[in-house]
């Protein structure tokens, strides 16, 4: 046991005595002293002349922060990042956000208040405090009321304090010393044990999430929903005579809205007889641009110059700005879209009739932009 | 005329015990080996828990088709159990937070235990909606907003999602509240224990609490703040649970009376459960002078009050159904009272509304066997209330061709048994591992424990 003194302590038997003692000690001008009681004694804060607690402000800001966080997050998720109309309500349905906003406010305010109380205001956990494991602590945690004046106090003087405590009729008066471990104790975050613990937790959590998401979910019985006794398209089945799980339409069936193409293998005739029914209005050109950029531009390029984004995988198509294509009628281009040409496949499944004509209108706009007439200027 | 002196506060702890004896008696169950009765009780609850575990394993392996849930009655037992257990939890928060704000000193003896029951009840309750998702191992994926490759978010306007936030917040806040209350007691236990291992455990869990008044000052403020938050929180939780029903357009559910009605029902059943368990605790551990008969009588008064609130809600539902003139609404309530589930409805109505009226008599309020039986009735029947609400409305929806009768299966029964098993196992373990009464708070309300300030 080292001889370095931490504080001088006195124990009292009744709450009245301790209130009186705390008053006298604080009136004598001691500041580094503390009262330890098994439960909060009413009126002690005034007797010790403690300032009002500032903890309420922490709660206020944590709560306001929680409310703002909840509202902004929900507003962003449901109104901006992935807007969906639900029940015909606006994208920011405030009444429907109130319950969760309230819950998050309470949650954050509580957790921040308690965390700052324990770790910031109390500087806990601290099991290395000199008062621990002393006779004094064992008594004040049960049925005695103690007062302890620290050696750090500028007015600290053993003889004076001893006589002061005696005049207050303390039942036990004793000094509390540091022990070696407490003297040299410095809390440090970079403790290798603590860091090792953090690393172990991180590895454990990552590993278990990985196993859960990638292995466990594909094990029996968790995977049973993947294996269902239904027949999916392209699968074989004993149910039908032809052994296929999928049936072909009855012969002669025509899909709704299907119009057979009259100029199969007759490009010249198509070019002569087909007439573009769409006017180059703004809406039609917007539609054409949209579809062209989706279906045509991967090979023909956004400006139809033949600068394929799939260069290397597919042969480059020729430019649509050539004299030949510019001289083609709309019907002739329509034929290429429907039937395909060379390596280009038919796009009749991807583009509806209206969309094909809209694309053609857009191609005309592109052609005109590179070969403008003088009157266009 | 009674001769009570109203200028003097009644003492909530009988007989002015010395403070050290409070330490001794409250920590006695922690320091002594459990006796035979404890093991018998634990064996019973663990058996119930095992039954539930088997039912759960079967539901995981073969799927939720083992339950009685059918097409119109998609909610069945799991949701009934969920609402029941969440309701049980509410009494704990009411006692620890609301009565604290009202400065009801009689709460000190029972608050810790009731808070513990809150936590265990919420744990039990949370199981049911999670297994009701069908594939609970994916529940986090359904329920939590997290950035994912579909760039989809959960629907924040759905009451079911509000539930996720309400119940998880409720659990977290209750747990924090409970732990904050435990810290000084754990420090007291740390200083009195003689066992080395216990000393280490208490040192870690008490975080090195020193009973310092500089700490007590902030501690009391925090306790007040937490109580202030827990009070609206507990009201919000059962309000949101009732929104699960009230926001749906089903007749019999779509009513504005649901939030207060559910909260009153929750407090009603929760107090009955706390009273039931406390009657055993005070007897077994000799806490009769701390959990006094006065305390139990006050709890019975709360049961009487909330019972009448629930009775009012039952009657008002019928009145509004008739007064609104909405045909499906009228049908739903006639069907409740006289349809297939009339048996459940009338059990609920008699036991919830009429039987608690016996508490008007002081003799009954103070007779332990009678109050125990009444509270058991309340518990059982409050479960039936949730059954009536959930099942009668669902089984008769707008489309008569889909009407069906709900029949629970053995698996349903095993899950219900298991939930009681889990709850009581946790309660039993709690009584042997932590102080079931707040040592510091009880000391503070013993006569003579506060200064008289006679020098003023």
Interface residues (C-beta under 8 A of the other chain):
Chain A: X14 X15 X16 X18 X19 X20 X22 X34 X35 X36 X37 X38 X39 X40 X41 X42 X43 X44 X45 X48 X50 X53 X55 X56 X59 X73 X74 X77 X78 X81 X82 X86 X87 X89 X93 X96 X97 X99 X100 X102 X103 X104 X106 X107 X109 X110 X111 X113 X114 X117 X118 X121 X122 X124 X125 X126 X127 X128 X129 X131 X132 X137 X138 X140 X141 X142 X143 X212 X216 X217 X221 X222 X224 X225
Chain B: X18 X19 X20 X23 X60 X61 X63 X135 X137 X138 X145 X151 X152 X153 X155 X156 X157 X159 X161 X162 X165 X166 X169 X172 X173 X176 X177 X180 X184 X187 X188 X190 X191 X192 X203 X204 X207 X208 X209 X210 X211 X212 X213 X214 X215 X216 X217 X218 X219 X220 X221 X222 X225 X226 X229 X232 X233 X236 X240 X243 X439 X440 X441 X443 X444 X448 X449 X450 X451 X452 X453 X454 X455
